[in-house]
Amino acid sequence: MPINDDPTGSQNAGISDKGAVQQKRLTKITKRVLDVVYVMTIVGLVVWPVVVLGVGQNILTQSTSQAVTAFLGFRIDHNAVQAMTGVDSPGIFIHGHCPIEINTPGKLSWFLTGGFIELFAVFGFFVLTQIRAVLNSLSKGVSFSSENAVSIRKAGIAILCWQILAPFLQFFSGSAVLSDLEPSLDPPMLYPAFELNIAGFLVGVAAILLSYIFLEATSIQKDHSLTI
């Protein structure tokens, strides 16, 4: 009758197998969620240009105004603060920048804003495609491979490219929106602005560094298999 000389080792192996099964299940669930997001993104990429063109045509034919959201800077000087609050404080002024919704009759600002959203969706779709490729590989039990490293690197480069491009798009779309408005001396004073997303830059750099780690791990895994 065989005797188990190492019950602890058998128990650890069982725990390891159970953890692997749970990890694989979690990967499949995540992949299914991303599949749903993937399909919804494709639908949005197709439908949104139609909406932009339809509303733009309505603006052209009926001379109506449309609400657009632009990233703008604002400033309210101490005279405006005094007029609004009744407090005479020459050293006080309010300024900042944030997304602001404005009704504008201009077609250029509407098309630029719509194009900005569509381009953001294209970059997001590309990154999502790379993540799905990695999860598909993980669901098959392949963790470290050159294909996964390339997918992660592509996602990181796309994120960095968007972080560089987005401030320029913010500034020019804001300029287009303001050019459609009549000059006004009433507060607040608005001006084109942009914002650098430091967190986005860090995510892109981290993804690129992770891709090189995956490449190194893949190389070590191949060497280990050849040694065995």
VOGU-3710 file (C-alpha; in Angstrom, 3 decimals, decimal comma):
1> mpinddptgs> 0,000/0,000/0,000  1,582/3,358/-1,081  2,273/5,806/1,699  2,282/9,568/1,195  5,611/10,668/2,652  4,969/14,379/2,075  1,376/15,369/2,883  2,386/19,042/3,075  3,671/19,008/-0,485  0,464/17,391/-1,722
11> qnagisdkga> -1,595/19,998/0,108  0,461/22,860/-1,352  0,041/21,413/-4,833  -3,724/21,320/-4,330  -3,772/24,940/-3,215  -1,628/25,938/-6,196  -3,968/24,160/-8,633  -6,982/25,847/-7,055  -5,319/29,259/-7,344  -4,505/28,621/-11,011
21> vqqkrltkit> -8,124/27,694/-11,736  -9,409/30,841/-10,009  -6,906/33,001/-11,894  -7,948/31,480/-15,213  -11,611/32,042/-14,372  -10,943/35,682/-13,480  -9,072/36,152/-16,765  -12,005/34,758/-18,729  -14,487/37,015/-16,914  -12,314/40,073/-17,569
31> krvldvvyvm> -11,990/39,116/-21,229  -15,773/38,788/-21,578  -16,281/42,236/-20,053  -13,718/43,692/-22,459  -15,456/41,923/-25,340  -18,671/43,752/-24,471  -16,807/47,071/-24,225  -15,088/46,246/-27,531  -18,393/45,769/-29,355  -19,890/48,900/-27,786
41> tivglvvwpv> -16,826/50,896/-28,861  -17,187/49,698/-32,450  -20,846/50,743/-32,440  -19,903/54,141/-31,017  -17,178/54,663/-33,625  -19,733/54,068/-36,374  -22,703/55,942/-34,881  -20,923/59,046/-33,554  -19,761/60,411/-36,963  -23,337/60,045/-38,227
51> vvlgvgqnil> -24,603/62,042/-35,237  -21,953/64,728/-35,744  -22,770/65,083/-39,438  -26,521/65,126/-38,782  -26,337/67,818/-36,114  -23,820/69,779/-38,202  -26,176/69,714/-41,174  -28,972/70,964/-38,917  -26,750/73,857/-37,801  -26,005/74,737/-41,439
61> tqstsqavta> -29,579/74,634/-42,693  -31,487/76,057/-39,720  -28,837/78,335/-38,187  -29,409/76,831/-34,763  -26,974/76,763/-31,858  -25,599/73,601/-30,328  -24,032/72,945/-26,934  -20,384/71,940/-27,142  -17,905/71,241/-24,365  -14,514/72,919/-24,672
71> flgfridhna> -11,533/73,043/-22,357  -11,159/76,753/-21,547  -9,412/79,003/-19,102  -11,392/81,622/-17,196  -10,539/84,715/-15,184  -12,685/86,998/-13,032  -10,892/90,128/-11,828  -11,510/92,017/-8,587  -13,910/94,474/-10,252  -16,202/91,637/-11,279
81> vqamtgvdsp> -15,908/90,061/-7,836  -16,882/93,403/-6,273  -19,854/93,728/-8,630  -21,080/90,249/-7,738  -20,385/90,245/-3,992  -20,254/93,916/-3,049  -16,867/93,391/-1,384  -14,082/95,760/-2,418  -10,961/93,567/-2,426  -8,478/94,704/-5,102
91> gifihghcpi> -6,153/91,768/-4,454  -8,774/89,095/-5,116  -9,331/87,461/-8,484  -10,562/84,049/-9,579  -8,942/82,078/-12,371  -8,548/78,501/-13,547  -9,323/76,135/-16,403  -11,838/73,331/-16,862  -14,271/71,825/-19,417  -17,032/74,395/-20,060
101> eintpgklsw> -20,269/73,786/-21,979  -21,175/76,629/-24,349  -24,014/77,094/-26,831  -22,479/78,096/-30,145  -23,972/78,566/-33,612  -20,640/77,846/-35,303  -20,306/74,680/-37,370  -16,500/74,612/-37,146  -16,461/74,343/-33,365  -19,071/71,577/-33,464
111> fltggfielf> -17,165/69,520/-36,028  -13,858/70,038/-34,204  -15,377/68,937/-30,902  -16,986/65,918/-32,542  -13,721/65,014/-34,265  -11,866/65,342/-30,954  -14,214/62,798/-29,363  -13,976/60,447/-32,356  -10,176/60,557/-32,328  -10,133/59,834/-28,596
121> avfgffvltq> -12,368/56,815/-29,236  -10,010/55,580/-31,989  -7,012/55,707/-29,656  -9,030/54,018/-26,914  -10,165/51,314/-29,333  -6,571/50,610/-30,353  -5,439/50,293/-26,726  -8,432/48,074/-25,966  -7,508/45,818/-28,897  -3,996/45,324/-27,527
131> iravlnslsk> -5,302/44,548/-24,035  -7,739/41,983/-25,473  -4,866/40,300/-27,302  -2,912/39,965/-24,043  -5,941/38,616/-22,156  -6,641/36,154/-24,961  -3,079/34,859/-24,610  -3,410/34,644/-20,822  -6,665/32,701/-21,121  -4,748/30,105/-23,172
141> gvsfssenav> -2,162/29,760/-20,413  0,566/31,765/-22,178  1,839/34,445/-19,815  5,220/35,450/-21,192  5,613/35,751/-24,950  7,036/38,226/-27,423  3,514/38,809/-28,771  2,266/39,925/-25,355  5,271/42,216/-24,956  4,619/43,812/-28,356
151> sirkagiail> 0,919/44,323/-27,562  1,724/45,986/-24,226  4,335/48,213/-25,889  1,893/49,271/-28,624  -0,688/50,170/-25,978  1,884/52,234/-24,063  3,023/54,084/-27,193  -0,597/54,840/-28,135  -1,285/56,224/-24,649  1,818/58,447/-24,827
161> cwqilapflq> 0,893/59,691/-28,309  -2,571/60,650/-27,101  -1,188/62,516/-24,097  0,997/64,549/-26,483  -1,743/65,176/-29,035  -4,640/65,931/-26,669  -3,378/69,336/-25,370  -3,058/70,654/-28,932  -6,579/69,466/-29,762  -7,910/71,024/-26,554
171> ffsgsavlsd> -6,317/74,380/-27,389  -7,459/74,527/-31,023  -11,007/73,318/-30,312  -11,277/75,916/-27,520  -10,059/78,611/-29,921  -12,684/77,553/-32,482  -15,476/77,720/-29,900  -14,445/81,190/-28,711  -14,130/82,474/-32,285  -17,842/81,734/-32,765
181> lepsldppml> -18,831/83,854/-29,755  -19,312/87,594/-29,770  -16,734/89,481/-27,682  -18,079/90,400/-24,266  -16,751/92,452/-21,379  -18,960/90,621/-18,883  -17,209/88,170/-16,548  -15,792/85,664/-16,762  -13,090/86,300/-19,364  -12,553/83,091/-21,356
191> ypafelniag> -9,447/82,048/-23,272  -8,143/78,835/-24,904  -6,329/76,482/-22,544  -4,956/72,963/-22,336  -4,039/70,464/-19,652  -1,156/67,996/-19,408  -2,230/64,640/-18,011  0,787/63,556/-15,982  -0,959/60,371/-14,846  -1,546/59,424/-18,491
201> flvgvaaill> 2,138/59,928/-19,294  3,113/57,721/-16,350  0,703/54,979/-17,452  2,152/55,025/-20,980  5,752/54,902/-19,730  4,874/52,129/-17,258  3,302/50,063/-20,052  6,421/50,411/-22,224  8,680/49,423/-19,322  6,386/46,464/-18,575
211> syifleatsi> 6,747/45,300/-22,185  10,530/45,111/-21,785  10,067/43,153/-18,546  7,832/40,735/-20,458  10,514/40,365/-23,148  13,173/39,612/-20,541  10,905/37,124/-18,788  10,181/35,444/-22,124  13,907/35,123/-22,814  14,552/33,651/-19,359
221> qkdhslti> 11,668/31,195/-19,795  13,080/30,008/-23,158  16,552/29,557/-21,689  15,103/27,624/-18,764  13,150/25,293/-21,072  16,273/24,631/-23,179  18,275/23,871/-20,045  15,712/21,349/-18,866
//
